Amino acid sequence: LVHRLRAGCDAIAVGIGTAIADDPLLTVRGRGKPRIPPVRVIFDREARLPLASRLVRTAVQAPLLVVTNGSAPAREAALHEAGARVIRADGTASALRALRGEGITSLFAEGGAGVAGALLDAEAVDRLIIFRAPILLGGGALPAFSMARAAPLDDAPRLRLLRHRRLGEDEMTIYAMH
């Protein structure tokens, strides 16, 4: 299911924390591969994406775009030399404009909490897809969203339920924003 969701977008994005912790490929696998593969986008202010990561090692085969703030030109050059495209942006709105300039009009943001929170804060989310598993992680677990601003209950964003589906023991819920 995640691969079908990925296939329906121009780009798949994660933050640098997720990229380092998980070393993902962020590609579409299985049936239903799109004619044009989604661009893999890493939000990485300081260009910390390891050159030995699977993302960088496969940058020639699958498009990789790293969004930085321009503070690490030597690391940006190394990423570019390895086959990644590097674009500079100052903040979420600037990054989204830069992605739009690259032809990216639909972005599937898979994680982590910082990216999800920044996109929610920027009111740049059309749909929110939440997967839940019957697992209790406890107090040390990472949050799903790390939003900069807290809203009083009366002003909190309201979600409209679009779909709820059981996937074995897991659940997927899709909400519309706004």
C-alpha positions in Angstrom: 0.0 0.0 0.0 2.8 2.5 0.9 4.4 1.8 -2.5 1.1 2.6 -4.3 0.9 5.8 -2.3 4.5 6.6 -3.3 3.8 5.8 -6.9 1.0 8.4 -7.1 3.3 11.4 -6.2 5.9 13.4 -7.9 8.3 13.1 -4.9 8.8 11.2 -1.7 10.3 13.1 1.2 11.9 12.6 4.6 14.0 14.6 6.9 17.7 14.1 7.6 16.9 12.4 10.9 14.9 9.7 9.2 17.4 9.4 6.4 20.2 8.8 8.8 18.3 6.5 11.2 16.6 4.3 8.6 18.9 4.5 5.6 15.9 4.1 3.3 15.8 3.8 -0.5 12.5 5.7 -0.9 11.7 4.0 -4.1 8.5 2.4 -5.5 8.8 -1.4 -5.5 6.3 -4.1 -6.5 3.6 -3.9 -9.0 2.3 -0.6 -10.3 5.6 1.2 -10.8 5.1 4.6 -12.3 6.4 5.5 -15.7 8.5 8.3 -14.2 9.8 7.4 -10.7 9.2 9.9 -7.9 12.1 12.1 -7.0 13.5 11.3 -3.6 13.7 14.5 -1.5 15.7 14.9 1.7 15.2 18.0 3.9 18.7 18.4 5.2 19.6 21.9 6.2 23.3 21.2 6.8 23.9 18.6 4.1 24.6 15.9 6.6 23.3 13.0 4.4 26.1 10.4 4.5 27.8 9.8 1.1 27.7 6.0 2.0 23.9 6.1 2.4 21.7 4.0 0.1 20.1 7.2 -1.1 23.4 8.7 -2.3 24.7 5.4 -3.6 21.6 5.1 -5.8 21.4 8.7 -6.8 22.3 8.0 -10.4 19.6 5.3 -10.8 16.9 7.1 -8.9 16.6 10.9 -8.7 17.7 12.4 -5.4 17.2 16.0 -4.4 18.7 17.3 -1.2 17.3 20.6 0.2 19.8 22.5 2.2 20.1 26.0 3.7 23.5 26.7 2.0 25.5 26.5 5.2 27.8 23.6 4.2 29.0 24.2 0.6 31.8 21.6 0.7 29.3 18.8 1.8 26.8 20.1 -0.8 29.5 19.8 -3.5 30.3 16.2 -2.4 26.6 15.3 -2.6 26.4 16.9 -6.1 29.5 15.0 -7.2 27.9 11.7 -6.0 24.9 12.4 -8.3 22.4 14.2 -6.0 20.9 17.5 -7.0 21.2 20.1 -4.3 18.9 23.0 -3.9 19.1 25.8 -1.3 16.1 27.1 0.5 15.6 29.2 3.6 12.6 27.6 5.4 9.6 25.5 4.5 7.8 27.9 2.2 11.0 28.6 0.3 11.7 24.8 0.0 8.2 24.2 -1.3 8.6 26.9 -3.9 11.9 25.4 -5.0 10.4 22.0 -5.3 7.6 23.5 -7.4 10.2 25.0 -9.6 11.6 21.5 -10.1 8.2 20.4 -11.3 7.2 18.7 -8.1 3.5 19.4 -7.4 2.6 16.4 -5.2 4.9 15.5 -2.3 4.5 12.3 -0.2 6.2 13.2 3.1 6.9 10.0 5.0 8.7 11.3 8.0 9.9 12.3 10.5 8.2 14.5 13.1 10.1 17.6 12.1 9.2 17.5 8.4 5.5 16.6 9.3 5.3 19.4 11.8 6.9 22.0 9.4 4.5 21.1 6.6 1.5 21.3 9.0 2.8 24.6 10.4 3.1 25.9 6.8 -0.5 24.7 6.1 1.0 22.8 3.1 -0.8 19.5 3.9 -3.8 18.4 1.8 -4.2 14.9 3.3 -2.9 13.4 6.4 -2.5 9.6 6.3 -1.9 8.0 9.7 -0.9 4.3 10.1 -1.3 2.8 13.6 -0.1 -0.5 14.9 -1.3 -2.2 18.2 2.0 -1.4 19.9 2.7 0.7 23.0 6.0 2.5 22.7 6.0 4.4 25.9 7.3 7.8 26.9 10.6 7.7 25.0 8.9 7.2 21.6 9.3 9.8 18.9 6.3 12.0 18.3 4.5 11.8 14.9 4.5 15.5 14.6 6.8 18.2 16.0 4.8 21.4 15.4 6.3 24.7 16.2 3.1 26.3 17.4 0.5 24.9 19.7 -3.1 25.9 19.1 -5.8 26.4 21.7 -8.4 23.7 21.3 -10.9 26.1 19.6 -8.3 27.1 17.0 -6.8 23.7 16.4 -6.9 22.5 12.8 -9.9 20.3 12.1 -9.6 17.2 10.1 -12.3 15.5 7.9 -12.3 11.8 7.8 -12.0 10.5 4.3 -11.3 6.8 4.9 -10.5 4.3 7.5 -9.1 0.8 6.7 -7.8 -2.2 8.6 -4.6 -3.7 7.3 -4.3 -6.9 9.2 -3.7 -5.8 12.8 -2.7 -2.3 11.7 -5.0 0.6 10.7 -4.8 3.4 8.2 -6.8 6.5 8.5 -6.9 9.3 5.9 -8.0 12.8 6.7 -8.6 15.9 4.6 -7.1 19.1 5.9 -8.9 22.4 5.9 
